[in-house]
Amino acid sequence: MQSVRPDNSDPIPLPQPQRGVGTIMIRFVGLLAAATVVMVLIWNR
């Protein structure tokens, strides 16, 4: 049985998750702000 190997030994390029990280940060900040507003409204009752 013959092993199959690529012609070059370069590592497989992984997609850059820059856009995904930005989206996650925006969602996190939005959820944090919403939770803060809810807590302030509950505290002021």
URVEN-V19308 format. One record per pair of residues at least 6 apart in sequence whose ideal C-beta (glycine too) atoms are under 7 Angstrom apart, sorted by sequence separation. I is the first residue (numbers start at 1). J is the second residue. D is the distance in whole Angstrom. If there is no record, write none. Layout:
I:J:D  I:J:D
This chain:
none
